[in-house]
Amino acid sequence: MYSGHGGWGEYNRRAGEKAREKRHSYWGYGRNMVVEVEHPLGGRVRMPGNPIKMSETPGETFSPPPLVGQHTREVLSELLGYSQEKIDGLVGEGII
């Protein structure tokens, strides 16, 4: 158990600082631990890359996070089985 000054809270704070330093260093960018993607509303945004690196795996592709509601119709119809009429009704009522 960590018994240094400040206890676990201080230990975790310092660990977080070290992780941030690594993530924003040349090493972090060189290993794609932080990637930049073009977001349709926010311009270029930074986001975490894939931490798992395999020598025999092809390169990675990254896409921006979805916009609010971007996949609502798809989720309602394909995953929850809602009909298009029901979804249109929810839209008409301002629910979605």
Z-matrix of the N, CA and C atoms (Angstrom, degrees):
N
C 1 1.449
C 2 1.522 1 109.29
N 3 1.309 2 115.76 1 141.99
C 4 1.456 3 120.58 2 -178.77
C 5 1.520 4 109.13 3 -71.76
N 6 1.314 5 116.10 4 127.39
C 7 1.464 6 119.56 5 -178.19
C 8 1.524 7 112.36 6 -122.09
N 9 1.342 8 116.33 7 15.17
C 10 1.459 9 119.63 8 -179.94
C 11 1.517 10 112.04 9 -69.87
N 12 1.303 11 116.13 10 170.78
C 13 1.465 12 122.57 11 -179.30
C 14 1.531 13 109.84 12 -59.01
N 15 1.307 14 116.94 13 126.97
C 16 1.457 15 120.91 14 177.49
C 17 1.518 16 113.66 15 98.35
N 18 1.303 17 119.18 16 -10.21
C 19 1.466 18 121.80 17 176.56
C 20 1.520 19 113.07 18 68.22
N 21 1.320 20 115.03 19 -160.14
C 22 1.464 21 121.61 20 -175.60
C 23 1.520 22 112.41 21 -63.97
N 24 1.324 23 117.56 22 -35.57
C 25 1.464 24 119.63 23 179.76
C 26 1.514 25 111.59 24 -58.59
N 27 1.319 26 116.44 25 -46.06
C 28 1.464 27 121.29 26 179.09
C 29 1.532 28 110.42 27 -66.32
N 30 1.313 29 116.89 28 -40.63
C 31 1.466 30 121.64 29 178.97
C 32 1.536 31 109.98 30 -59.97
N 33 1.335 32 116.42 31 -47.61
C 34 1.461 33 120.43 32 -179.51
C 35 1.523 34 111.67 33 -66.29
N 36 1.326 35 118.24 34 -37.27
C 37 1.459 36 121.38 35 178.28
C 38 1.527 37 110.25 36 -61.66
N 39 1.339 38 116.13 37 -46.33
C 40 1.470 39 119.87 38 179.74
C 41 1.523 40 111.65 39 -65.10
N 42 1.325 41 116.65 40 -39.43
C 43 1.475 42 120.37 41 178.14
C 44 1.523 43 109.82 42 -62.48
N 45 1.330 44 116.89 43 -40.87
C 46 1.461 45 120.93 44 178.02
C 47 1.511 46 112.24 45 -63.05
N 48 1.330 47 116.99 46 -39.93
C 49 1.465 48 120.68 47 178.16
C 50 1.520 49 110.79 48 -63.69
N 51 1.319 50 116.57 49 -42.93
C 52 1.466 51 120.04 50 179.50
C 53 1.532 52 110.63 51 -64.49
N 54 1.330 53 117.02 52 -40.32
C 55 1.464 54 120.51 53 178.67
C 56 1.522 55 110.72 54 -63.72
N 57 1.338 56 117.41 55 -41.28
C 58 1.463 57 121.14 56 177.89
C 59 1.526 58 110.87 57 -62.73
N 60 1.328 59 116.75 58 -41.94
C 61 1.466 60 120.24 59 179.22
C 62 1.522 61 109.97 60 -61.21
N 63 1.322 62 117.78 61 -44.74
C 64 1.464 63 121.33 62 179.62
C 65 1.520 64 110.98 63 -64.02
N 66 1.329 65 115.59 64 -44.45
C 67 1.460 66 121.07 65 -175.90
C 68 1.517 67 110.46 66 -62.34
N 69 1.325 68 118.85 67 -36.06
C 70 1.453 69 121.87 68 -177.16
C 71 1.529 70 112.65 69 -95.63
N 72 1.303 71 117.45 70 6.09
C 73 1.459 72 120.95 71 178.79
C 74 1.526 73 110.17 72 -85.27
N 75 1.302 74 115.36 73 173.41
C 76 1.465 75 120.73 74 174.67
C 77 1.521 76 109.97 75 -56.36
N 78 1.323 77 117.28 76 -39.75
C 79 1.460 78 121.86 77 179.55
C 80 1.524 79 110.31 78 -58.49
N 81 1.331 80 117.17 79 -44.29
C 82 1.461 81 120.86 80 -179.03
C 83 1.514 82 112.19 81 -62.30
N 84 1.336 83 117.02 82 -42.95
C 85 1.455 84 120.11 83 179.61
C 86 1.525 85 111.08 84 -75.93
N 87 1.311 86 117.32 85 -38.51
C 88 1.459 87 120.80 86 -178.68
C 89 1.519 88 112.81 87 -64.00
N 90 1.307 89 117.11 88 -29.47
C 91 1.466 90 121.51 89 179.99
C 92 1.530 91 111.42 90 -99.03
N 93 1.319 92 117.12 91 11.72
C 94 1.467 93 122.61 92 -178.69
C 95 1.526 94 112.87 93 56.36
N 96 1.326 95 115.94 94 36.01
C 97 1.459 96 119.52 95 173.97
C 98 1.527 97 109.16 96 -76.64
N 99 1.324 98 115.99 97 -24.66
C 100 1.465 99 122.76 98 172.51
C 101 1.524 100 105.40 99 -128.04
N 102 1.326 101 116.38 100 127.62
C 103 1.461 102 120.41 101 179.91
C 104 1.520 103 108.88 102 -121.92
N 105 1.305 104 116.62 103 155.55
C 106 1.449 105 122.38 104 175.86
C 107 1.516 106 108.21 105 -113.12
N 108 1.326 107 115.83 106 131.88
C 109 1.463 108 121.18 107 178.14
C 110 1.524 109 108.43 108 -129.72
N 111 1.317 110 115.60 109 157.68
C 112 1.463 111 121.65 110 178.22
C 113 1.528 112 108.56 111 -86.93
N 114 1.330 113 115.79 112 121.63
C 115 1.461 114 121.19 113 178.13
C 116 1.523 115 108.27 114 -101.91
N 117 1.339 116 118.27 115 137.26
C 118 1.458 117 119.79 116 -175.52
C 119 1.532 118 114.17 117 -60.58
N 120 1.321 119 118.05 118 -27.43
C 121 1.469 120 120.25 119 -179.89
C 122 1.522 121 113.29 120 -110.28
N 123 1.324 122 117.58 121 -24.97
C 124 1.455 123 120.29 122 -172.58
C 125 1.511 124 115.67 123 -107.38
N 126 1.333 125 118.20 124 7.05
C 127 1.456 126 119.28 125 -176.78
C 128 1.517 127 110.10 126 71.02
N 129 1.312 128 117.27 127 -146.38
C 130 1.469 129 120.87 128 179.31
C 131 1.519 130 109.23 129 -80.69
N 132 1.327 131 116.21 130 128.24
C 133 1.460 132 121.80 131 179.85
C 134 1.522 133 109.29 132 -125.49
N 135 1.314 134 115.47 133 147.17
C 136 1.469 135 121.53 134 176.34
C 137 1.520 136 108.37 135 -93.17
N 138 1.327 137 114.61 136 142.30
C 139 1.449 138 119.77 137 176.13
C 140 1.524 139 108.87 138 -150.13
N 141 1.338 140 117.27 139 161.77
C 142 1.461 141 119.27 140 -178.37
C 143 1.516 142 111.19 141 -66.47
N 144 1.324 143 115.49 142 141.50
C 145 1.450 144 120.94 143 174.30
C 146 1.518 145 110.00 144 -89.53
N 147 1.298 146 116.08 145 -177.47
C 148 1.455 147 121.34 146 178.92
C 149 1.529 148 109.02 147 -79.25
N 150 1.332 149 118.52 148 121.25
C 151 1.461 150 119.88 149 -177.90
C 152 1.527 151 113.25 150 -75.79
N 153 1.328 152 117.87 151 -12.96
C 154 1.468 153 121.09 152 -177.80
C 155 1.517 154 108.57 153 -92.88
N 156 1.309 155 116.30 154 119.92
C 157 1.463 156 122.41 155 -178.80
C 158 1.520 157 108.75 156 -118.01
N 159 1.339 158 116.43 157 127.88
C 160 1.464 159 121.11 158 179.09
C 161 1.520 160 109.00 159 -128.12
N 162 1.319 161 115.53 160 134.11
C 163 1.464 162 119.88 161 -174.63
C 164 1.524 163 112.85 162 -67.06
N 165 1.309 164 119.34 163 -27.13
C 166 1.463 165 122.06 164 -177.19
C 167 1.529 166 112.89 165 -96.36
N 168 1.309 167 117.47 166 4.74
C 169 1.466 168 121.28 167 -177.13
C 170 1.519 169 109.73 168 -99.45
N 171 1.346 170 117.28 169 136.05
C 172 1.470 171 118.97 170 179.57
C 173 1.527 172 112.16 171 -63.85
N 174 1.327 173 114.74 172 169.96
C 175 1.464 174 121.17 173 -177.92
C 176 1.515 175 113.72 174 -57.57
N 177 1.304 176 114.94 175 162.40
C 178 1.453 177 121.34 176 -176.59
C 179 1.521 178 110.57 177 -96.89
N 180 1.312 179 115.99 178 151.57
C 181 1.456 180 121.36 179 170.79
C 182 1.522 181 107.78 180 -122.78
N 183 1.300 182 116.35 181 144.21
C 184 1.457 183 121.49 182 -177.73
C 185 1.517 184 108.55 183 -128.05
N 186 1.314 185 115.52 184 144.87
C 187 1.452 186 120.44 185 176.82
C 188 1.525 187 108.59 186 -126.46
N 189 1.320 188 116.84 187 157.43
C 190 1.467 189 119.21 188 -178.66
C 191 1.525 190 110.87 189 -69.65
N 192 1.320 191 116.57 190 161.72
C 193 1.461 192 119.11 191 175.93
C 194 1.526 193 109.69 192 -64.22
N 195 1.327 194 117.72 193 152.50
C 196 1.465 195 119.41 194 -178.52
C 197 1.527 196 111.94 195 -69.95
N 198 1.313 197 114.49 196 155.86
C 199 1.459 198 120.33 197 174.47
C 200 1.528 199 108.73 198 -75.28
N 201 1.301 200 117.38 199 158.45
C 202 1.462 201 121.05 200 178.58
C 203 1.523 202 108.70 201 -60.56
N 204 1.322 203 116.49 202 125.50
C 205 1.457 204 122.18 203 178.19
C 206 1.509 205 115.33 204 80.99
N 207 1.317 206 117.93 205 1.73
C 208 1.468 207 121.52 206 -175.67
C 209 1.532 208 112.66 207 -58.61
N 210 1.308 209 118.18 208 -35.31
C 211 1.464 210 121.46 209 -176.36
C 212 1.526 211 113.36 210 -111.52
N 213 1.327 212 117.56 211 14.67
C 214 1.458 213 120.76 212 -175.59
C 215 1.525 214 112.29 213 -58.97
N 216 1.312 215 117.58 214 -50.96
C 217 1.471 216 120.43 215 -179.21
C 218 1.528 217 111.28 216 -60.45
N 219 1.305 218 116.31 217 -42.91
C 220 1.466 219 121.05 218 -179.89
C 221 1.525 220 111.12 219 -61.50
N 222 1.330 221 117.44 220 -45.27
C 223 1.466 222 121.40 221 179.80
C 224 1.524 223 110.34 222 -64.46
N 225 1.335 224 116.55 223 -46.41
C 226 1.460 225 119.63 224 -178.21
C 227 1.527 226 112.06 225 -63.30
N 228 1.315 227 116.83 226 -40.91
C 229 1.469 228 118.75 227 -177.19
C 230 1.529 229 112.81 228 -81.49
N 231 1.315 230 117.65 229 -50.90
C 232 1.465 231 120.22 230 -173.09
C 233 1.520 232 113.80 231 -80.42
N 234 1.320 233 117.59 232 -38.41
C 235 1.462 234 119.42 233 -177.59
C 236 1.520 235 113.44 234 -91.97
N 237 1.334 236 116.69 235 -34.71
C 238 1.462 237 119.68 236 -175.69
C 239 1.523 238 113.26 237 -105.26
N 240 1.328 239 116.66 238 -6.10
C 241 1.462 240 120.47 239 174.94
C 242 1.518 241 115.70 240 74.77
N 243 1.340 242 118.79 241 19.45
C 244 1.461 243 121.07 242 178.83
C 245 1.530 244 109.02 243 -71.46
N 246 1.327 245 116.43 244 142.70
C 247 1.462 246 120.66 245 175.02
C 248 1.525 247 109.25 246 -76.92
N 249 1.336 248 116.29 247 160.30
C 250 1.466 249 120.11 248 178.28
C 251 1.528 250 110.63 249 -63.03
N 252 1.336 251 116.66 250 -33.95
C 253 1.465 252 120.36 251 178.32
C 254 1.526 253 110.69 252 -63.70
N 255 1.329 254 116.45 253 -42.84
C 256 1.464 255 119.60 254 179.73
C 257 1.534 256 110.64 255 -65.88
N 258 1.333 257 116.71 256 -42.11
C 259 1.468 258 120.85 257 178.80
C 260 1.528 259 109.75 258 -62.86
N 261 1.345 260 116.77 259 -44.42
C 262 1.469 261 120.09 260 178.29
C 263 1.521 262 110.71 261 -60.98
N 264 1.325 263 116.74 262 -36.40
C 265 1.461 264 120.51 263 176.79
C 266 1.515 265 112.01 264 -63.61
N 267 1.341 266 116.75 265 -42.41
C 268 1.466 267 121.02 266 177.90
C 269 1.522 268 110.40 267 -63.54
N 270 1.315 269 116.78 268 -39.45
C 271 1.465 270 120.69 269 177.56
C 272 1.523 271 109.33 270 -64.75
N 273 1.327 272 116.40 271 -45.80
C 274 1.466 273 121.28 272 -179.40
C 275 1.520 274 112.77 273 -60.42
N 276 1.322 275 117.31 274 -33.85
C 277 1.457 276 121.73 275 -179.80
C 278 1.530 277 111.37 276 -83.95
N 279 1.320 278 117.54 277 -4.12
C 280 1.466 279 121.19 278 179.75
C 281 1.519 280 113.55 279 77.77
N 282 1.327 281 116.09 280 16.33
C 283 1.474 282 120.09 281 179.87
C 284 1.536 283 109.97 282 -75.85
N 285 1.313 284 115.17 283 -38.19
C 286 1.465 285 119.17 284 176.51
C 287 1.517 286 108.86 285 -127.90
